Amino acid sequence: MGHHDRLFEGLSYPTERYDSPEDFFLNEDEWTTGKNFHAVLRKAKEMVGEPHFYFRCGASSARLRSWGRLDYFETLFTSPSDGFKRLPFFNENFNDTMEFNIIKPPFYDKSLGKIRTIIEVRYHSDVDLHKDYIGNPYLRGIIASIPTIWGLKPAVVKQPLNPYDPEILFNEEREFVQFNLDARMQGNLLTIKDPNTGQRRSVGKTVILEPESINGRKTYLGKYTFDDGVSGLSGDIAEGILITETIRMDGRILLRAGEIFKAPCSILDVRYDKLSLRDRISQLFRIRSHGERPAMGLIDTINQLRETIDARNTAYHELEETNRELVKARKALDDYARTLEKKVDERTTELREAQEKLLQFNRDLEAKVKDQVDKLKRYDELRRYFSPKLSEKILAAGNSISSTPQRKMMTVVFLDIRNFSSFTETLEPEELFQLLDTYLSEMTRIVHKY
């Protein structure tokens, strides 16, 4: 891959404690969380461009004796079979995401001419197995390389059952998203968009998994019958999705006919060569030459690592719990802020509407007041010449007073002041105005009365 500086480019790290991502990721005591492990593996695969990189990386890890201190396998155990039998013990002490069970201890299969063992792998309930998909080929690489510790060829590891949901795996896992498979369950059939032709095709179907009894224990090893609409499955029966077509793309097998997805667990069928008699004798001498020191060293190492792992797990779970509480508090705060913002918007809208109504009310009131003032002015002017009733009628009619002639029975009075002309010559203007005002006011009162 060249210099490992490129391996850590773009990966996040605590900048307040480290000068570079290289310093952080080369410190195993700091970075070995599942998230960081996956990030580094994915980046390395991008750099290498090798389709089976994760498997080969696991195999290299085993050969370098870095997984669970595999260098002790050769000094403690007489053969690969002895090592495989102890896998659950090693896994329990070095892996906190899954558990191993040896369903069939190593035995010689005459039909294959190989030693064979069957291992059941189950993820812990708090682990999202779809987010740990790349750990699956990595693990198979480790398992395959165990016989190489004794100088044998790598084991052949088949996986007839796996727990992955194909709709989630093929549509969300980065390793498959690039092929745009668009996996869907349509009834009992699994369909995908063929990456080679672009046509949708059926590649799998639902089957009923039947348990088998191994050493008095019931487990699923891949035996099945086709789902013919059976309902109300018992506790000993589970469903799976059988792959019926092999799909290849760019030299890589995406789907392999015969594999079963969405199973209750993973089943690893491991096959490897027998250790020769000469190799067994050599192994015995190596164990004696090492004496008890390796065993004691292994026990000390396991105890130390167990304490370290327990402490890390405790701290990690506490950190996760704190993070969940912070996320929950942040969500509650965001919800409160959104609610408050909504209420402010509602109140602002209500105030704006009330302001508009008040302004309109003021405009209407001003118009009414002005209209009333105008009417009063006209009324005062009309009363100077007409009776109150006629003045009110004229005001009520507004501009709609009819100009059409009308016939009415009316009484007309003509009045004259005798000798008015000569009489006025003897009075001052002010006296004359006062006299006429008194006279006309009295006459107007009498006319309005009758």
C-alpha positions in Angstrom: 0.0 0.0 0.0 3.0 2.3 0.2 3.6 4.5 3.2 0.9 4.2 5.7 0.4 8.1 6.0 -2.2 7.8 3.2 -4.1 5.2 5.1 -5.2 7.7 7.7 -5.9 10.7 5.5 -9.4 12.1 6.0 -10.1 10.0 9.1 -11.2 11.8 12.2 -9.1 11.8 15.4 -8.8 13.8 18.7 -6.8 16.8 17.4 -6.5 18.2 21.0 -4.3 15.2 22.0 -2.6 14.1 18.8 -0.7 16.1 16.2 -1.7 13.8 13.3 -4.1 10.9 12.5 -1.1 8.7 12.1 0.0 9.2 15.8 -3.6 8.3 16.9 -4.2 5.3 14.7 -0.8 3.7 15.4 -1.6 3.8 19.2 -3.6 0.5 19.7 -4.6 1.6 23.2 -6.5 4.5 21.8 -8.2 3.7 18.5 -9.3 0.1 18.6 -13.1 0.7 18.6 -15.3 -1.1 16.0 -16.0 2.3 14.3 -12.4 3.2 13.9 -11.4 -0.4 12.9 -14.0 -0.3 10.1 -12.9 3.1 8.9 -9.2 2.0 8.6 -10.1 -1.3 6.9 -12.4 0.4 4.4 -9.8 3.1 3.6 -7.1 0.4 3.2 -9.3 -1.5 0.8 -9.9 1.6 -1.3 -6.1 2.0 -1.6 -5.4 -1.6 -2.4 -8.5 -2.2 -4.7 -8.5 -5.9 -4.0 -12.0 -7.4 -3.8 -11.0 -10.0 -1.1 -9.1 -7.6 0.9 -11.0 -8.1 4.2 -10.5 -11.9 4.1 -6.8 -11.5 3.3 -6.4 -8.9 6.0 -7.8 -11.3 8.5 -5.5 -14.1 7.2 -2.5 -11.8 7.5 -3.6 -10.9 11.1 -3.5 -14.5 12.1 -0.2 -15.2 10.4 1.3 -12.2 12.2 0.0 -13.7 15.4 -1.9 -10.5 16.4 -5.4 -11.9 17.0 -5.8 -13.2 20.5 -2.0 -13.8 20.7 -2.2 -16.7 18.2 1.5 -17.3 18.7 0.6 -19.3 21.8 -1.5 -21.7 19.7 1.6 -23.5 18.4 3.3 -23.8 21.8 0.2 -24.8 23.7 -1.7 -27.0 21.3 -0.5 -30.1 19.5 -2.4 -29.5 16.3 -4.9 -27.2 14.5 -7.7 -29.4 15.7 -6.7 -28.8 19.3 -6.6 -25.0 18.6 -10.1 -25.0 17.0 -11.5 -26.8 20.0 -10.2 -23.9 22.2 -11.6 -21.1 19.9 -14.6 -20.4 22.1 -12.3 -19.8 25.1 -10.0 -17.4 23.1 -13.0 -15.6 21.6 -14.7 -15.1 24.9 -11.6 -13.3 26.2 -10.7 -11.2 23.1 -14.0 -10.5 21.3 -17.0 -8.7 22.8 -19.3 -8.7 19.8 -20.0 -12.3 19.1 -19.7 -15.8 20.6 -18.4 -19.1 19.1 -19.8 -22.6 19.6 -18.2 -25.7 18.3 -21.1 -27.6 16.8 -19.0 -30.4 15.5 -15.5 -30.8 17.0 -12.8 -31.5 14.5 -13.2 -35.0 12.9 -11.8 -36.7 9.8 -14.2 -36.7 6.9 -13.2 -39.7 4.7 -15.2 -38.4 1.7 -13.2 -35.2 1.7 -9.9 -36.5 3.0 -9.8 -33.5 5.3 -10.3 -32.6 8.9 -13.6 -30.9 9.3 -15.2 -28.8 12.1 -18.4 -26.8 12.2 -18.6 -23.5 14.1 -21.7 -21.6 15.1 -21.2 -17.8 15.4 -23.8 -15.6 17.0 -23.7 -11.8 17.4 -24.5 -10.3 20.8 -28.0 -8.8 21.0 -26.6 -5.3 21.4 -24.6 -5.4 18.2 -26.0 -4.2 14.8 -24.6 -7.1 12.7 -25.2 -5.1 9.4 -22.8 -2.4 10.6 -20.1 -5.1 11.2 -20.4 -6.8 7.8 -16.8 -6.4 6.9 -15.8 -8.2 10.1 -17.4 -11.3 8.6 -14.8 -11.9 5.9 -12.1 -10.7 8.2 -13.1 -13.4 10.7 -13.2 -16.1 8.1 -9.7 -15.0 7.0 -8.4 -15.5 10.6 -10.1 -18.9 10.8 -8.7 -20.0 7.5 -5.2 -19.2 8.5 -5.1 -21.1 11.8 -3.7 -24.3 10.2 -0.9 -22.2 8.6 0.5 -21.7 12.2 1.5 -25.4 12.0 2.8 -25.1 8.4 -0.3 -26.4 6.7 -2.3 -24.9 3.9 -5.0 -22.4 4.8 -8.3 -24.0 5.7 -11.3 -23.8 3.3 -14.1 -21.9 5.1 -17.6 -22.2 3.8 -20.5 -20.2 5.2 -23.8 -22.0 4.3 -25.8 -19.8 6.8 -25.5 -16.1 7.6 -27.8 -13.8 9.6 -27.8 -10.8 7.2 -31.0 -9.4 5.8 -30.4 -9.1 2.0 -32.7 -6.1 1.7 -30.6 -4.2 4.3 -27.2 -5.6 3.3 -27.3 -5.1 -0.5 -29.0 -1.7 -0.3 -27.1 -0.1 2.5 -23.7 -1.8 2.9 -21.0 0.2 1.1 -19.5 -2.9 -0.4 -22.7 -3.5 -2.4 -24.2 -0.1 -2.9 -21.9 0.6 -5.8 -23.6 -2.3 -7.8 -27.1 -0.7 -7.4 -28.7 -4.1 -6.8 -32.0 -2.7 -5.4 -32.8 -5.9 -3.5 -36.5 -6.4 -2.7 -38.6 -9.2 -1.3 -41.6 -9.7 -3.5 -43.8 -12.2 -1.8 -41.5 -15.2 -1.1 -39.0 -14.2 -3.8 -35.8 -12.1 -3.5 -35.3 -10.0 -6.6 -32.5 -7.7 -7.6 -31.5 -5.6 -10.6 -28.9 -7.6 -12.3 -25.7 -5.5 -12.4 -24.7 -7.0 -15.7 -27.9 -6.6 -17.7 -29.9 -4.0 -15.7 -32.9 -6.3 -15.7 -34.8 -7.3 -12.5 -34.6 -11.0 -11.8 -35.3 -13.5 -9.1 -32.2 -14.7 -7.2 -33.7 -16.3 -4.0 -36.7 -17.5 -2.2 -38.0 -18.0 1.3 -37.3 -21.5 2.8 -38.2 -23.2 6.1 -35.0 -24.0 8.1 -35.2 -27.3 9.9 -33.1 -27.9 13.1 -30.7 -30.8 13.4 -29.7 -32.6 16.5 -25.9 -32.6 17.1 -24.6 -34.2 20.3 -28.1 -33.7 21.9 -28.3 -30.1 20.9 -30.6 -28.7 18.2 -29.1 -26.3 15.8 -29.5 -25.1 12.2 -26.9 -26.3 9.7 -28.6 -25.5 6.4 -31.3 -28.2 6.1 -34.4 -26.7 4.7 -37.7 -27.2 2.9 -39.5 -24.8 0.6 -42.0 -22.4 2.1 -45.4 -23.4 0.7 -47.4 -20.9 2.7 -47.0 -22.6 6.1 -48.0 -20.3 8.9 -47.8 -20.5 12.6 -44.2 -21.8 12.7 -43.1 -23.6 15.9 -40.2 -22.5 18.0 -37.9 -25.1 16.4 -38.5 -23.8 12.9 -37.2 -20.6 11.4 -37.3 -18.9 8.0 -34.3 -18.1 5.8 -33.8 -16.8 2.2 -32.1 -19.4 -0.1 -30.0 -17.9 -2.8 -30.9 -19.7 -6.1 -28.7 -17.9 -8.6 -25.0 -17.0 -8.5 -24.3 -13.4 -9.5 -20.8 -12.2 -10.5 -19.6 -8.8 -11.2 -16.0 -7.5 -11.9 -14.5 -10.8 -11.0 -16.3 -10.9 -7.7 -19.1 -13.2 -6.5 -21.9 -11.0 -5.1 -24.3 -13.9 -4.5 -23.6 -17.6 -4.3 -26.2 -20.1 -5.1 -26.9 -22.4 -2.1 -26.2 -19.8 0.7 -29.0 -19.0 3.1 -29.5 -15.4 4.3 -31.5 -14.1 7.3 -30.7 -17.3 9.3 -30.7 -17.3 13.1 -26.8 -17.5 13.1 -23.7 -17.9 11.0 -22.4 -21.4 10.3 -18.7 -21.8 9.4 -17.9 -25.2 7.8 -14.1 -25.4 8.1 -12.0 -28.0 6.3 -8.2 -28.4 6.5 -5.4 -30.9 6.1 -4.3 -33.4 8.7 -1.1 -32.8 10.5 1.5 -35.5 9.6 2.9 -37.8 12.3 6.3 -36.2 11.9 4.9 -32.7 12.5 3.0 -34.0 15.6 6.2 -35.4 17.1 8.1 -32.2 16.4 5.3 -30.3 18.0 5.6 -32.4 21.2 9.3 -31.6 21.4 8.7 -27.9 20.9 6.1 -27.9 23.7 8.5 -29.7 26.1 11.4 -27.3 25.2 9.2 -24.3 26.1 8.1 -25.9 29.4 5.5 -24.1 31.3 6.7 -20.6 30.7 4.5 -20.0 27.6 1.4 -21.3 29.4 2.1 -19.1 32.3 2.8 -16.2 30.0 -0.5 -16.9 28.2 -2.5 -16.9 31.4 -0.9 -13.7 32.6 -1.5 -12.1 29.2 -5.1 -13.2 29.2 -5.7 -11.9 32.7 -4.2 -8.6 31.8 -6.0 -8.3 28.6 -9.3 -9.4 30.2 -8.9 -6.6 32.8 -8.1 -4.1 30.1 -11.0 -5.2 27.9 -13.4 -5.1 30.8 -12.2 -1.6 31.8 -12.5 -0.4 28.2 -15.9 -2.0 27.8 -17.2 -0.4 31.0 -15.8 3.0 30.0 -17.2 2.6 26.5 -20.7 1.7 27.7 -20.6 4.6 30.2 -19.6 6.9 27.4 -22.4 5.5 25.2 -24.9 6.0 27.9 -23.8 9.6 28.5 -23.9 10.2 24.7 -27.4 8.8 24.6 -28.5 11.1 27.4 -26.9 14.1 25.7 -28.6 13.2 22.4 -31.9 12.8 24.2 -31.4 16.2 26.0 -30.4 17.8 22.7 -33.5 16.4 21.0 -35.7 17.7 23.9 -34.0 21.1 23.6 -34.5 21.2 19.9 -38.1 20.2 20.3 -38.6 22.9 22.9 -36.9 25.5 20.7 -39.1 24.5 17.7 -42.2 24.6 19.9 -41.2 28.0 21.3 -40.4 29.3 17.8 -43.8 28.1 16.5 -45.6 29.8 19.4 -43.7 33.1 18.8 -44.7 32.9 15.1 -48.3 32.2 16.0 -48.4 35.1 18.5 -46.7 37.4 16.0 -49.3 36.5 13.4 -52.1 37.1 15.9 -50.7 40.5 16.9 -50.3 41.5 13.3 -53.9 40.5 12.5 -55.1 42.3 15.6 -53.1 45.4 14.6 -54.7 45.3 11.1 -58.2 45.0 12.6 -57.5 47.9 15.0 -56.2 50.1 12.1 -59.3 49.2 10.0 -61.6 49.9 13.0 -59.9 53.3 13.5 -60.3 54.1 9.8 -64.0 53.1 9.9 -64.6 55.1 13.1 -62.9 58.2 11.6 -65.0 57.9 8.5 -68.2 57.6 10.6 -67.3 60.6 12.8 -66.5 62.7 9.8 -69.8 61.7 8.2 -71.7 62.6 11.4 -69.9 65.9 11.6 -70.8 66.7 8.0 -74.4 65.8 8.6 -74.6 68.0 11.7 -73.2 70.9 9.8 -75.7 70.4 7.0 -78.5 70.0 9.5 -77.7 73.3 11.2 -77.6 75.0 7.8 -80.9 73.5 6.7 -82.7 74.3 10.0 -82.1 78.0 9.2 -84.6 77.7 6.3 -86.6 74.5 6.9 -88.5 72.8 9.7 -86.6 70.1 11.7 -88.7 67.3 10.1 -88.0 68.5 6.6 -84.3 69.1 7.4 -84.0 65.5 8.7 -85.8 64.2 5.6 -83.4 66.1 3.4 -80.4 64.7 5.3 -81.8 61.1 5.2 -82.4 61.4 1.5 -78.8 62.6 0.9 -78.3 63.1 -2.8 -81.3 61.1 -3.8 -83.9 63.9 -3.4 -86.2 63.5 -6.4 -86.3 66.3 -8.9 -89.7 65.2 -10.2 -92.6 67.7 -9.6 -95.1 66.6 -7.0 -98.6 67.8 -6.1 -99.2 68.5 -2.4 -101.9 70.0 -0.3 -100.1 72.9 1.4 -100.9 76.0 3.4 -99.0 79.1 2.5 -98.9 82.1 4.7 -97.9 85.5 3.4 -97.0 88.1 6.1 -96.0 91.7 5.8 -95.1 94.3 8.4 -97.2 97.3 7.9 -95.4 100.6 7.1 -92.1 98.6 7.3 -90.3 101.0 5.0 -91.1 104.2 6.9 -90.7 102.3 10.1 -87.2 101.3 9.3 -86.1 104.8 8.7 -86.5 105.6 12.3 -84.4 102.7 13.6 -80.7 102.1 13.8 -79.5 99.0 11.9 -78.8 97.0 15.1 -82.3 97.7 16.4 -83.8 96.7 13.1 -81.8 93.3 13.1 -83.0 92.6 16.6 -86.6 93.4 15.7 -86.6 91.2 12.6 -84.9 88.3 14.4 -87.5 88.3 17.2 -90.3 88.5 14.6 -89.0 85.8 12.3 -88.2 83.4 15.2 -91.8 83.7 16.6 -93.3 83.3 13.2 -91.1 80.3 12.4 -92.2 78.6 15.7 -95.9 79.2 14.9 -95.4 77.8 11.3 -93.6 74.7 12.5 -96.2 74.1 15.1 -99.1 74.1 12.6 
